[in-house]
Amino acid sequence: MAVFFIVLFIVHILESVAGFGSTSIGIPILALALGTETSVALLSGSGLILCLVVAATQYKKIQRRELLIILAAVIPILPVGYLLFAKLRLVEWALRLIMGSVVTMVAAREIWRRIIRKDSSDPPKWLVYSAFAIGAIVQGMFSMGGALINVYALTRIRDKGSFRATMVMVWLITNTISLIFRVFVLHSYTRTIWINILYSIPLIFIAFFIGNKLHNKIPNEKFANLVYLVQLVSGLFSIAGGIMLIL
């Protein structure tokens, strides 16, 4: 389980900086060593602890209106993700390749537009809402929908601190619902998994301390670029994970 603690520490620093990334980047990496279901159980469970820490320290920055809008759109779609995962888990490689390709194309487009063309306007509405809907389904399947849901959130929340605090609350609520499903329906959580999540708590607090320091150093106007760069990495890791599953 040493690989779990190494991956957890790195991706939790990243999530403390950007407000997402611990599952969308961590699961494809960890799945190569432990399998997808174990990786989802470990990182989504430990990620809830980080979300609680961020929410408890940054709650004043949460934009409640946007939080409610996102939850109202995502929560009803979560069961669709659960059902699809149960039906399509045997062709997970294809799901990862498709999801990774979508995330990579969206992120690459926005990075090119923002950094190369110096165009910081919002993406077209069709892209924003399509990414939002797909992200909600992926959130139910793998707890990895953040990279797509963020496309919508970045058009509504401009302040980096408010973005992080609001999105962490989204993951806290949606991943809690998903955890209940995995505990009582999929029976994914074994005694070993719970013990490893418990042992990870000190690392989570250290990761938050480091990530929070880095978050405060990032200029607000550069934060969206960072989020899309993280999403690009997330998409590439998902593609790599799909290829590894084929092999």
Residue, then its C-alpha position, 0 to 999 in steps of 0.5 A: m500500500a506504499v504506492f497509495f500513500i505516495v499518490l495520495f500525498i501528491v494528489h491531495i496537495l494538488e486538490s488543496v491548490a486547485g479544489f479538485g484533482s485527487t480522484s481524477i488524477g490519482i485514480p488512473i495512476l493508482a488503478l495500475a497497481l491496485g485496480t479501479e474499484t479499490s483505487v476509487a474506494l481509497l481515494s474517494g474515501s480519503g478525499l472526503i477527509l480533505c474536503l472536510v478540512v478545506a470546507a471547515t477552514q474556507y467555509k466563508k468563501i463558499q458561493r452558496r447559490e452556485l453550490l446549490i445550482i451545481l448540486a441540483a444538476v449533478i445529484p439527480i444524475l448520479p444514479v445514472g452514473y451508478l447504473l452505467f458503472a454496474k453495466l459497463r465495468l467490464v469495458e472500463w478501458a473504453l470508458r476511460l479512453i472516451m472520458g480521457s479524450v473528452v477531458t483532454m480536448v476540452a482542456a487543450r482547447e481552453i489552454w490554447r485559447r487562454i494562453i496562446r490566443k490570450d482570450s479569457s472569455d467564457p467557452p461557448k455555452w454548448l461546450v459548458y453545458s455538455a461538459f457539465a452533463i457528462g461530468a455529472i455522469v462520470q462523477g457517479m461512475f468513478s467520482m472523477g467528474g470534476a475536470l468536466i464540471n469545472v468547465y461550468a464552474l469557472t464561468r460562474i466563480r471568478d475568485k480562486g478562493s471561492f472556486r476552491a471552497t465551493m467545488v470542494m463542497v460539491w465533492l464533499i456532498t456528491n462523494t458522500i452519496s457515492l460512498i454510501f452507495r459503494v458501502f451498502v450496494l457494491h460492498s467495496y469497502t473492506r476492513t483493510i481499505w478503512i484502515n489505510i484511509l485511517y492511516s492516511i489522515p496525517l498525510i492529508f493534513i500535511a498535504f493541505f498545509i502545503g497545498n494551501k500555501l501554494h494556493n495563496k501564492i497563485p495570482n487570481e487571474k492565472f488560476a483558471n489557466l492552472v485549473y485547465l492545466v490540471q484538467l489536461v493532466s487528468g485527461l492524459f492520465s485517464i487515456a493512459g489508464g485505458i491503454m494500460l487496461i487494454l494491455 
